């Protein structure tokens, strides 16, 4: 079923959703409208706008000439104004496809100047350019003019919209703004700096031998609630398990790399997005974690290693690296004998230096959270070196 015009308007209620539209989203049926636009010179011009299956367009009269936008805009323009005596058009973008095409502008803005009868791409958008265009389109062609008063009332600050506000601040809220994408040059450099000490610590991690204190072979039926209480929360877009207390320390994960290009492919490397107010609120570890455990003062990232080893890396709530160890789990192979999948991390507990780790051969029908059978279960204990 195709979305109605009303549904599209609801979709565009948030800047993140609209940023996605401006990058890759499908266009609605053809809409045309006229719009009052106040320029920074104090003048008001009438702009003819349209949006449909092709590129959005606009045109207006300036100094006796009709000026039309190009036919390859990457999304809806949010500002048309006069700088140094010439018209300037600004479009916010996000998403990999558009950001790659336009060279990852840090502010996620693409701007053009109208000179010599044609539009020329600017190196950067003007500073403090304000939103003065409607950010969406009318629900239907009713012939009414979109007035400045309408935009102030329905898309201004009091309505939670960007009208009259700096466009760069609005674009900065896009969840996939150009500067936030993993492949953005500046972002890759920042990620490398964050990852370097963690990589060194994990590569040089000492081995801690755990003791297997119990091994149960009697099948145990568990409910979906049992699975969530023990395993925690399933973060599907990564995918990673984390204990519920982690929500107090970090908001979620951001993909750094995927197995193949495209959002539909599995993540192979992620960062943790911290709540802490620090310069770069991310934790970057090698590879993709299998499980994240948190208490009030520690974030513990677990990742399966080779053979019977588990890589354990600890951070404080501000993302500062504490230490890293490779925990040897003797007899772990017995859990996976005849199983279709590797053993699951069923439960983790860290009390001071004491680590308790429960691994399980967990069989389930569709999803781990549906419940199923613990066919075998092993409990390990290890004492981590003092911090």
C-alpha positions in Angstrom: 0.0 0.0 0.0 1.4 3.4 -1.0 1.6 6.1 1.7 -1.1 8.9 1.5 -0.1 12.5 1.4 -1.2 12.7 5.1 1.1 9.9 6.0 4.0 11.6 4.3 3.4 14.7 6.3 3.4 12.8 9.5 6.6 11.1 8.4 8.3 14.4 8.0 7.4 15.6 11.5 10.9 14.9 12.8 14.1 16.3 11.3 15.7 12.8 11.2 12.9 11.5 9.1 12.9 14.5 6.8 16.6 14.2 6.5 16.2 10.6 5.3 13.6 11.9 2.7 16.0 14.5 1.5 18.5 11.8 0.8 16.9 8.7 -0.4 13.1 8.6 0.2 10.5 8.3 -2.5 8.7 11.4 -3.7 4.9 12.0 -3.4 2.6 12.6 -6.2 3.1 16.0 -7.9 2.5 19.0 -5.7 2.8 22.6 -6.8 2.4 25.7 -4.6 3.4 29.3 -4.2 5.2 30.6 -1.1 6.0 33.9 0.4 9.7 34.1 1.3 11.4 36.8 3.3 15.0 37.5 2.3 17.8 38.7 4.6 17.7 41.9 2.6 14.2 42.6 4.1 12.5 42.0 0.8 9.7 39.5 0.3 9.5 37.4 -2.9 6.9 35.0 -4.2 8.5 31.5 -4.9 6.8 28.9 -7.1 7.7 25.4 -5.9 7.0 21.8 -7.0 7.9 18.4 -5.8 7.1 15.0 -7.4 8.8 12.0 -9.0 11.8 14.1 -10.2 13.9 16.7 -8.5 12.2 19.4 -6.4 12.1 22.7 -8.2 11.6 26.4 -7.4 11.6 29.6 -9.3 11.2 33.3 -8.4 11.7 36.7 -9.9 14.8 38.7 -8.9 15.8 42.0 -10.4 13.4 41.5 -13.3 14.6 38.0 -14.1 13.0 34.7 -13.5 15.5 32.5 -11.7 14.9 28.7 -11.7 16.6 26.0 -9.7 18.5 23.2 -11.3 16.9 19.9 -12.2 19.1 17.7 -10.0 18.7 19.0 -6.5 19.4 16.2 -3.8 16.3 17.1 -1.8 13.9 19.9 -0.8 15.6 23.3 -0.5 15.3 24.8 3.0 16.7 28.2 2.2 16.8 30.7 -0.7 18.5 34.0 0.0 20.7 36.8 -1.2 24.4 36.9 -0.3 26.8 39.4 -1.8 24.1 40.5 -4.2 23.4 37.0 -5.7 20.9 34.3 -5.0 22.0 31.3 -2.9 20.1 28.0 -2.6 20.8 25.6 0.3 19.7 22.0 0.6 20.3 19.8 3.7 21.3 16.2 2.9 22.1 12.9 4.8 22.7 9.3 4.1 25.6 7.6 2.5 24.6 8.0 -1.2 24.2 11.8 -1.1 27.0 12.4 1.3 29.4 10.5 -0.9 28.2 12.3 -4.0 28.7 15.8 -2.4 32.0 15.1 -0.6 30.8 14.6 3.0 30.0 18.3 3.9 30.6 18.6 7.7 27.4 20.5 8.2 25.3 18.3 5.9 24.5 21.3 3.7 24.9 21.7 0.0 24.8 25.3 -1.4 24.8 26.9 -4.9 25.2 30.5 -6.1 23.4 31.8 -9.1 25.9 33.6 -11.3 26.2 34.2 -15.0 22.8 32.7 -15.6 23.5 29.4 -14.0 23.9 27.7 -10.6 27.4 26.9 -9.3 28.2 24.7 -6.4 29.7 26.6 -3.4 32.6 25.2 -1.3 30.4 25.6 1.8 27.1 27.0 2.7 27.0 30.6 4.0 27.4 30.9 7.8 24.2 31.3 9.8 21.9 30.7 6.9 18.3 30.6 8.2 15.5 28.3 7.2 13.0 30.5 5.2 11.3 27.8 3.0 8.5 25.4 3.9 10.2 22.1 4.8 7.5 19.9 3.2 4.7 20.2 0.8 0.9 20.9 1.0 -1.3 17.9 1.4 -3.2 18.9 -1.7 -3.1 21.4 -4.5 -5.6 23.9 -3.3 -4.2 27.1 -4.9 -3.5 28.7 -1.5 -0.3 30.6 -0.9 2.0 29.4 1.9 2.5 32.6 3.8 5.3 33.7 6.1 2.7 33.7 9.0 1.7 30.1 8.2 5.4 29.0 8.4 6.0 30.9 11.6 2.9 29.3 13.2 3.2 25.7 11.9 7.0 25.2 11.3 8.6 27.8 13.6 10.3 27.4 17.0 7.1 27.2 19.0 5.8 24.4 16.8 9.1 22.5 17.1 10.1 23.2 13.5 13.1 24.8 12.0 11.6 27.9 10.3 13.6 31.0 11.1 16.3 29.1 12.8 19.9 28.3 11.6 19.8 25.5 9.0 23.1 24.1 10.2 21.7 23.5 13.7 18.7 21.7 12.2 20.8 19.5 9.9 23.0 18.6 12.9 20.1 16.6 14.3 20.1 14.2 11.4 21.0 10.7 12.7 22.8 10.0 9.5 24.3 13.4 8.8 27.4 13.4 6.7 29.8 14.0 9.6 28.3 11.2 11.5 28.7 8.5 8.9 31.4 6.0 9.6 33.1 6.6 6.2 33.3 10.4 6.6 37.0 11.3 6.6 36.9 13.3 9.8 34.8 10.6 11.5 37.2 7.8 10.4 40.1 9.8 11.8 38.3 10.3 15.2 37.4 6.7 15.3 41.0 5.6 14.7 42.2 7.8 17.6 39.6 6.3 19.9 40.3 2.8 18.8 44.1 2.9 19.1 44.6 2.4 22.9 41.8 -0.2 23.0 43.3 -2.1 20.1 46.7 -2.1 21.8 45.2 -3.2 25.1 43.2 -6.0 23.5 46.1 -7.3 21.4 48.3 -7.4 24.5 45.6 -8.8 26.8 46.8 -11.2 29.4 45.0 -14.6 29.7 42.9 -15.3 32.9 42.0 -18.9 33.5 38.4 -19.4 34.6 37.2 -22.4 36.5 34.2 -24.3 35.4 32.2 -24.7 38.6 29.2 -26.5 37.2 28.1 -28.3 34.0 24.4 -29.2 33.6 23.3 -31.6 30.9 19.6 -32.0 31.9 17.4 -30.0 29.5 15.8 -27.0 31.0 12.8 -25.3 29.5 12.9 -21.5 29.7 10.4 -18.8 28.8 11.0 -15.7 26.7 10.9 -13.7 29.9 13.6 -16.0 31.4 15.8 -15.3 28.4 15.4 -11.6 28.6 16.0 -11.5 32.4 19.2 -13.5 32.0 20.5 -12.3 28.6 19.2 -8.7 28.8 18.1 -6.5 25.9 18.4 -7.5 22.2 19.6 -4.6 20.1 18.4 -5.9 16.8 20.1 -3.4 14.4 23.6 -4.5 15.5 22.8 -7.2 16.8 24.2 -7.3 20.4 22.8 -8.3 23.8 23.2 -5.9 26.7 22.1 -5.9 30.3 19.3 -3.5 31.2 21.4 -1.5 33.5 23.6 -0.5 30.5 20.7 1.8 29.4 21.8 4.1 32.3 25.3 4.4 30.8 25.0 4.3 27.1 22.2 5.0 24.6 22.9 2.3 22.1 25.3 1.3 19.3 26.4 2.9 16.0 27.6 0.8 13.2 31.3 1.5 12.2 31.6 -1.3 9.5 29.3 -3.9 7.9 30.1 -7.2 6.3 29.0 -5.7 3.0 27.9 -2.1 2.0 24.2 -1.5 2.8 22.1 -1.2 5.9 20.6 -4.6 5.4 24.0 -6.4 6.0 25.3 -7.5 9.4 27.5 -5.2 11.4 31.1 -6.3 11.9 32.2 -3.4 14.0 30.2 -1.0 16.3 30.8 1.8 18.7 28.9 2.4 22.0 27.2 5.8 22.3 27.6 7.0 25.9 25.4 9.3 27.9 28.5 10.9 29.4 29.1 14.5 28.4 32.6 14.1 27.0 34.2 15.4 23.8 33.5 12.2 21.9 31.0 10.1 23.7 31.9 6.8 22.0 33.6 3.5 22.9 35.2 1.9 20.0 36.3 -1.8 20.3 37.7 -4.3 17.8 35.0 -6.1 16.0 31.4 -6.5 17.2 30.6 -7.3 20.8 28.5 -10.3 21.7 27.4 -9.0 25.0 27.8 -5.8 27.1 27.4 -5.9 30.9 27.2 -2.8 33.1 27.1 -1.9 36.7 27.1 1.6 38.2 30.7 2.3 37.4 31.8 -0.1 34.7 31.0 -1.1 31.2 32.2 -4.6 30.3 32.3 -5.6 26.7 32.5 -9.3 25.9 33.5 -10.8 22.5 34.1 -14.4 21.6 37.7 -15.1 20.7 39.3 -18.1 19.1 39.0 -21.6 20.6 37.8 -21.4 24.3 38.6 -17.8 25.0 36.4 -14.7 25.6 37.8 -11.2 25.2 36.8 -9.0 28.0 37.4 -5.2 27.9 36.4 -2.8 30.7 35.6 0.9 30.5 34.5 3.5 33.0 31.2 5.5 32.4 33.1 8.2 30.5 34.5 5.7 28.0 38.1 5.6 29.5 39.7 2.2 29.0 40.4 0.3 32.2 41.8 -3.0 31.1 41.4 -6.0 28.8 41.8 -9.7 29.4 41.3 -13.0 27.5 39.3 -15.3 29.7 40.1 -19.0 29.1 36.9 -21.1 29.4 38.0 -24.8 29.7 35.6 -27.4 28.4 33.6 -24.8 26.4 33.7 -27.1 23.3 31.5 -29.6 25.2 28.6 -27.2 25.1 28.7 -26.9 21.3 29.1 -30.5 20.5 26.3 -31.4 18.0 24.8 -27.9 18.3 23.9 -25.8 15.3 25.2 -22.6 16.8 28.1 -21.6 19.1 27.3 -21.4 22.9 25.3 -18.4 23.9 26.3 -16.0 26.7 23.4 -16.7 29.0 24.3 -14.6 32.0 27.2 -12.3 33.2 27.9 -11.0 36.6 30.9 -8.9 37.6 31.2 -8.1 41.3 34.5 -6.2 41.9 37.2 -8.5 40.6 34.9 -11.6 40.6 33.6 -12.6 37.1 30.8 -15.2 36.8 29.9 -16.2 33.3 27.2 -18.7 32.3 27.4 -20.2 28.8 24.6 -22.3 27.3 23.6 -24.4 24.4 20.3 -22.7 23.9 17.8 -24.0 21.3 14.9 -21.8 20.3 12.3 -21.8 17.6 12.6 -18.4 15.9 14.1 -15.8 18.3 16.0 -16.0 21.5 13.3 -14.0 23.2 10.7 -16.6 22.3 12.0 -19.0 24.9 13.2 -22.5 24.3 15.4 -25.2 25.8 18.8 -24.9 27.6 20.2 -28.3 26.5 23.4 -27.8 28.4 24.7 -25.1 30.6 28.2 -24.3 32.1 29.0 -21.8 34.8 32.5 -20.3 35.0 34.1 -18.2 37.6 37.3 -16.1 37.3 39.1 -13.5 39.4 40.2 -10.5 37.4 43.3 -8.7 38.4 42.7 -5.7 40.6 42.4 -2.4 38.8 
